[in-house]
Amino acid sequence: MKEKIIENGIEYVRCGDYYIPNLKVPENKYNIGIYGRLHKKFIKENHKGFYTSLILQGKLDEYLYKIDCEAQNMMNSLIPKLAEQQGITEELKAENQLKWVGLMNNVKAQAEEFVYSEIVYVRREI
């Protein structure tokens, strides 16, 4: 028996009496944040075929990294806009810090809800 065979474009390596596919994990390392991890859980539970397809193509981490970056960019642009719309200023921060913190927490929660509904909990194509 041969040590290695190639069939249908896949290399197989002999291990005892069996041939096992010689699969490799992609070399790219991505730091995936909270939004990427939440999206991964969402597609794993709700779109199993899409999730499996990404894994088999070796594109899951890259896909999740893009989702996470997009969500993070949206958060970074939404928070200042929402704060400005609600009249949250540096003067308020200097006058009443507790009120400012509470209002900013509300703004952050609003921005996160928008990001969740528009990016995280939506199935996207590659």
C-alpha positions as YAML, in Angstrom:
chain: A
units: angstrom
residues:
- id: 1
  name: MET
  ca: [0.00, 0.00, 0.00]
- id: 2
  name: LYS
  ca: [1.18, 3.51, -0.79]
- id: 3
  name: GLU
  ca: [1.95, 6.02, 1.98]
- id: 4
  name: LYS
  ca: [0.14, 8.87, 0.23]
- id: 5
  name: ILE
  ca: [-2.54, 8.95, -2.44]
- id: 6
  name: ILE
  ca: [-4.41, 11.77, -4.13]
- id: 7
  name: GLU
  ca: [-8.03, 11.21, -5.03]
- id: 8
  name: ASN
  ca: [-10.53, 13.85, -6.17]
- id: 9
  name: GLY
  ca: [-7.94, 16.54, -5.47]
- id: 10
  name: ILE
  ca: [-7.56, 15.55, -1.80]
- id: 11
  name: GLU
  ca: [-4.37, 14.08, -0.42]
- id: 12
  name: TYR
  ca: [-4.75, 11.05, 1.84]
- id: 13
  name: VAL
  ca: [-2.08, 9.70, 4.20]
- id: 14
  name: ARG
  ca: [-1.92, 6.05, 5.24]
- id: 15
  name: CYS
  ca: [-2.44, 5.47, 8.95]
- id: 16
  name: GLY
  ca: [-2.37, 1.74, 9.66]
- id: 17
  name: ASP
  ca: [-4.83, 0.11, 7.29]
- id: 18
  name: TYR
  ca: [-6.75, 3.33, 6.59]
- id: 19
  name: TYR
  ca: [-6.24, 6.45, 4.52]
- id: 20
  name: ILE
  ca: [-7.01, 9.69, 6.34]
- id: 21
  name: PRO
  ca: [-7.41, 13.08, 4.59]
- id: 22
  name: ASN
  ca: [-4.34, 15.26, 5.04]
- id: 23
  name: LEU
  ca: [-6.14, 18.44, 6.11]
- id: 24
  name: LYS
  ca: [-4.39, 21.55, 7.36]
- id: 25
  name: VAL
  ca: [-5.67, 24.40, 9.47]
- id: 26
  name: PRO
  ca: [-5.24, 27.82, 7.84]
- id: 27
  name: GLU
  ca: [-2.14, 29.70, 9.02]
- id: 28
  name: ASN
  ca: [-3.89, 33.07, 9.50]
- id: 29
  name: LYS
  ca: [-4.44, 34.16, 13.08]
- id: 30
  name: TYR
  ca: [-7.26, 36.59, 13.71]
- id: 31
  name: ASN
  ca: [-8.23, 38.25, 16.97]
- id: 32
  name: ILE
  ca: [-11.99, 37.88, 16.98]
- id: 33
  name: GLY
  ca: [-13.86, 40.11, 19.42]
- id: 34
  name: ILE
  ca: [-17.21, 39.83, 21.12]
- id: 35
  name: TYR
  ca: [-19.31, 40.63, 18.04]
- id: 36
  name: GLY
  ca: [-17.53, 38.01, 15.94]
- id: 37
  name: ARG
  ca: [-17.98, 35.39, 18.67]
- id: 38
  name: LEU
  ca: [-21.67, 36.23, 19.04]
- id: 39
  name: HIS
  ca: [-22.13, 35.97, 15.27]
- id: 40
  name: LYS
  ca: [-20.33, 32.62, 15.27]
- id: 41
  name: LYS
  ca: [-22.74, 31.30, 17.90]
- id: 42
  name: PHE
  ca: [-25.68, 32.64, 15.89]
- id: 43
  name: ILE
  ca: [-24.70, 30.99, 12.59]
- id: 44
  name: LYS
  ca: [-23.67, 27.78, 14.35]
- id: 45
  name: GLU
  ca: [-27.13, 27.47, 15.93]
- id: 46
  name: ASN
  ca: [-29.30, 28.88, 13.15]
- id: 47
  name: HIS
  ca: [-27.44, 28.34, 9.86]
- id: 48
  name: LYS
  ca: [-25.59, 25.06, 10.29]
- id: 49
  name: GLY
  ca: [-24.96, 24.52, 6.58]
- id: 50
  name: PHE
  ca: [-23.42, 27.95, 6.14]
- id: 51
  name: TYR
  ca: [-21.30, 27.47, 9.27]
- id: 52
  name: THR
  ca: [-20.06, 24.07, 8.09]
- id: 53
  name: SER
  ca: [-19.32, 25.44, 4.65]
- id: 54
  name: LEU
  ca: [-17.15, 28.19, 6.13]
- id: 55
  name: ILE
  ca: [-15.25, 25.68, 8.23]
- id: 56
  name: LEU
  ca: [-14.65, 23.34, 5.30]
- id: 57
  name: GLN
  ca: [-13.42, 26.19, 3.11]
- id: 58
  name: GLY
  ca: [-11.13, 27.42, 5.91]
- id: 59
  name: LYS
  ca: [-12.76, 30.85, 5.84]
- id: 60
  name: LEU
  ca: [-14.56, 30.94, 9.20]
- id: 61
  name: ASP
  ca: [-11.99, 33.00, 11.11]
- id: 62
  name: GLU
  ca: [-11.54, 35.49, 8.29]
- id: 63
  name: TYR
  ca: [-15.33, 35.87, 7.95]
- id: 64
  name: LEU
  ca: [-15.80, 36.37, 11.71]
- id: 65
  name: TYR
  ca: [-12.94, 38.88, 11.81]
- id: 66
  name: LYS
  ca: [-14.60, 40.94, 9.07]
- id: 67
  name: ILE
  ca: [-17.94, 40.84, 10.91]
- id: 68
  name: ASP
  ca: [-16.24, 41.88, 14.15]
- id: 69
  name: CYS
  ca: [-14.39, 44.78, 12.48]
- id: 70
  name: GLU
  ca: [-17.55, 45.99, 10.78]
- id: 71
  name: ALA
  ca: [-19.49, 45.87, 14.05]
- id: 72
  name: GLN
  ca: [-16.70, 47.62, 15.95]
- id: 73
  name: ASN
  ca: [-16.50, 50.38, 13.31]
- id: 74
  name: MET
  ca: [-20.26, 50.86, 13.49]
- id: 75
  name: MET
  ca: [-20.09, 51.14, 17.29]
- id: 76
  name: ASN
  ca: [-17.26, 53.67, 17.06]
- id: 77
  name: SER
  ca: [-19.24, 55.86, 14.67]
- id: 78
  name: LEU
  ca: [-22.66, 55.48, 16.32]
- id: 79
  name: ILE
  ca: [-21.73, 56.36, 19.91]
- id: 80
  name: PRO
  ca: [-20.56, 59.94, 19.18]
- id: 81
  name: LYS
  ca: [-23.51, 60.57, 16.85]
- id: 82
  name: LEU
  ca: [-26.07, 59.34, 19.39]
- id: 83
  name: ALA
  ca: [-24.38, 61.28, 22.19]
- id: 84
  name: GLU
  ca: [-24.51, 64.45, 20.11]
- id: 85
  name: GLN
  ca: [-28.18, 63.90, 19.22]
- id: 86
  name: GLN
  ca: [-29.07, 63.51, 22.90]
- id: 87
  name: GLY
  ca: [-27.12, 66.60, 23.93]
- id: 88
  name: ILE
  ca: [-24.46, 64.80, 25.95]
- id: 89
  name: THR
  ca: [-21.52, 67.19, 26.08]
- id: 90
  name: GLU
  ca: [-18.18, 67.63, 27.81]
- id: 91
  name: GLU
  ca: [-19.76, 70.44, 29.84]
- id: 92
  name: LEU
  ca: [-22.25, 67.95, 31.27]
- id: 93
  name: LYS
  ca: [-19.35, 65.64, 32.07]
- id: 94
  name: ALA
  ca: [-17.63, 68.43, 34.00]
- id: 95
  name: GLU
  ca: [-20.82, 69.46, 35.85]
- id: 96
  name: ASN
  ca: [-22.40, 66.12, 36.70]
- id: 97
  name: GLN
  ca: [-20.26, 63.05, 36.06]
- id: 98
  name: LEU
  ca: [-22.78, 60.50, 37.33]
- id: 99
  name: LYS
  ca: [-25.49, 61.78, 35.01]
- id: 100
  name: TRP
  ca: [-23.02, 61.82, 32.11]
- id: 101
  name: VAL
  ca: [-21.96, 58.21, 32.80]
- id: 102
  name: GLY
  ca: [-25.59, 57.08, 32.96]
- id: 103
  name: LEU
  ca: [-26.45, 58.81, 29.70]
- id: 104
  name: MET
  ca: [-23.35, 57.44, 27.97]
- id: 105
  name: ASN
  ca: [-24.23, 53.92, 29.15]
- id: 106
  name: ASN
  ca: [-27.67, 54.38, 27.59]
- id: 107
  name: VAL
  ca: [-26.07, 55.56, 24.34]
- id: 108
  name: LYS
  ca: [-23.75, 52.54, 24.30]
- id: 109
  name: ALA
  ca: [-26.68, 50.18, 24.90]
- id: 110
  name: GLN
  ca: [-28.62, 51.80, 22.04]
- id: 111
  name: ALA
  ca: [-25.65, 51.48, 19.70]
- id: 112
  name: GLU
  ca: [-25.12, 47.83, 20.67]
- id: 113
  name: GLU
  ca: [-28.78, 47.00, 20.00]
- id: 114
  name: PHE
  ca: [-28.47, 48.53, 16.56]
- id: 115
  name: VAL
  ca: [-25.25, 46.60, 15.84]
- id: 116
  name: TYR
  ca: [-26.85, 43.36, 17.05]
- id: 117
  name: SER
  ca: [-29.88, 43.79, 14.80]
- id: 118
  name: GLU
  ca: [-27.97, 44.97, 11.72]
- id: 119
  name: ILE
  ca: [-24.75, 42.92, 11.83]
- id: 120
  name: VAL
  ca: [-24.45, 40.26, 14.53]
- id: 121
  name: TYR
  ca: [-27.78, 38.46, 14.29]
- id: 122
  name: VAL
  ca: [-28.10, 38.54, 10.50]
- id: 123
  name: ARG
  ca: [-26.85, 35.83, 8.16]
- id: 124
  name: ARG
  ca: [-24.53, 37.23, 5.54]
- id: 125
  name: GLU
  ca: [-23.00, 35.78, 2.43]
- id: 126
  name: ILE
  ca: [-19.27, 35.67, 1.92]
...
